[in-house]
Amino acid sequence: MSEKTLFEKIIDGEVPGDFVHKDDICVAIKDINPKAPVHYLIVPRKPIPGIHELDENEDWPIVTHLFKVAKGLAESESCEGYRLQFNVGEKGGQIIPHLHLHLMGWK
């Protein structure tokens, strides 16, 4: 069994996280190093390492859900504009090998 990612530990309550959303498919937490006034990480509960590891039959509904949650959070925060971003691979800025969507918003 591989070691849990930081996000799995946060989801499991082993490491504290500042949750702004929880459901059966994903959680959203405040980024500890925000790059915008609103900066949340939307993380699937399923530990998918990254974009390239997505199962095209099982995982695309999860990705769609991440976007729906991001849209809802941006609306609830009254963001006038926002950016959604996946970092892919170490050279692409992905630090934690667990798929997550950045929501960065401005009011």
Backbone torsions as a table, in degrees:
resi	resn	phi	psi	omega
1	MET	NA	133.1	-179.2
2	SER	-79.9	159.6	178.9
3	GLU	-68.0	144.1	178.9
4	LYS	-66.5	145.7	172.8
5	THR	-76.8	165.2	176.8
6	LEU	-56.8	-40.7	-179.4
7	PHE	-65.4	-38.4	176.5
8	GLU	-62.6	-39.4	178.9
9	LYS	-65.9	-38.1	177.2
10	ILE	-66.5	-46.7	179.6
11	ILE	-59.1	-39.4	-178.5
12	ASP	-81.3	-1.5	178.6
13	GLY	80.4	10.8	179.8
14	GLU	-81.0	-23.6	178.0
15	VAL	-130.7	136.9	-178.7
16	PRO	-67.6	146.7	175.5
17	GLY	-143.5	147.4	179.2
18	ASP	-94.3	89.2	-174.5
19	PHE	-75.6	137.1	173.3
20	VAL	-117.8	-7.7	179.8
21	HIS	-161.1	141.2	173.0
22	LYS	-144.6	135.0	169.4
23	ASP	-149.5	-173.1	-176.5
24	ASP	-70.3	-19.1	-174.8
25	ILE	-102.7	-34.8	-175.2
26	CYS	-153.0	171.7	170.6
27	VAL	-129.4	160.6	171.8
28	ALA	-129.7	133.4	-179.5
29	ILE	-128.5	156.3	175.1
30	LYS	-72.0	136.7	176.6
31	ASP	-70.2	135.4	-178.4
32	ILE	-77.5	-11.4	178.0
33	ASN	-132.4	69.0	-171.1
34	PRO	-64.1	142.1	177.5
35	LYS	-107.3	4.5	-179.3
36	ALA	-155.5	163.0	178.7
37	PRO	-55.9	-35.2	172.5
38	VAL	-117.2	118.0	178.7
39	HIS	-141.9	104.6	-179.5
40	TYR	-117.0	150.6	172.9
41	LEU	-108.9	123.8	-179.5
42	ILE	-105.6	114.9	-166.5
43	VAL	-121.3	124.2	175.6
44	PRO	-68.6	145.9	175.8
45	ARG	-65.5	-32.9	176.9
46	LYS	-70.7	126.5	-177.3
47	PRO	-79.3	81.0	177.3
48	ILE	-89.9	121.1	-175.9
49	PRO	-59.7	-37.5	-179.0
50	GLY	-176.2	-175.9	-177.7
51	ILE	-55.5	-43.3	-175.2
52	HIS	-68.6	-18.0	180.0
53	GLU	-95.9	4.4	178.4
54	LEU	-63.9	132.9	173.1
55	ASP	-85.0	119.6	-172.4
56	GLU	-66.1	-18.9	177.6
57	ASN	-89.2	-38.8	-173.7
58	GLU	-96.2	-34.5	-164.5
59	ASP	-96.4	-18.7	-179.0
60	TRP	-62.7	-34.4	174.1
61	PRO	-62.2	-31.1	177.2
62	ILE	-65.5	-45.4	179.9
63	VAL	-61.9	-42.8	177.2
64	THR	-59.0	-41.8	179.4
65	HIS	-63.2	-40.3	178.6
66	LEU	-57.8	-42.9	178.4
67	PHE	-65.0	-39.7	178.1
68	LYS	-62.8	-42.5	178.7
69	VAL	-64.4	-43.1	179.0
70	ALA	-58.9	-45.6	179.4
71	LYS	-60.2	-45.2	179.8
72	GLY	-64.1	-40.7	178.5
73	LEU	-66.6	-41.5	178.5
74	ALA	-61.2	-40.9	177.7
75	GLU	-66.5	-43.3	-178.0
76	SER	-68.0	-25.7	177.4
77	GLU	-90.0	1.7	-179.0
78	SER	55.4	41.9	177.8
79	CYS	-70.1	131.4	176.5
80	GLU	-81.7	-24.9	176.4
81	GLY	-155.8	150.9	178.8
82	TYR	-154.6	163.6	179.4
83	ARG	-123.9	138.9	174.0
84	LEU	-114.0	133.2	-173.1
85	GLN	-146.4	131.8	167.1
86	PHE	-105.4	129.1	170.3
87	ASN	-93.4	135.2	-174.6
88	VAL	-123.3	116.1	178.4
89	GLY	76.7	160.8	-178.1
90	GLU	-58.1	-44.0	180.0
91	LYS	-69.2	-19.9	176.4
92	GLY	-91.0	5.1	176.5
93	GLY	94.6	6.3	178.9
94	GLN	-79.5	113.5	-177.0
95	ILE	-91.1	-39.8	-177.1
96	ILE	-106.3	124.7	-178.2
97	PRO	-77.4	60.3	178.5
98	HIS	-148.1	114.7	-178.1
99	LEU	-45.5	134.9	174.9
100	HIS	-158.0	148.4	-178.4
101	LEU	-107.6	126.2	175.2
102	HIS	-85.1	130.6	168.1
103	LEU	-110.2	114.1	177.1
104	MET	-119.1	118.1	-173.7
105	GLY	-127.6	154.5	179.0
106	TRP	-126.8	140.9	-178.5
107	LYS	-101.2	NA	NA
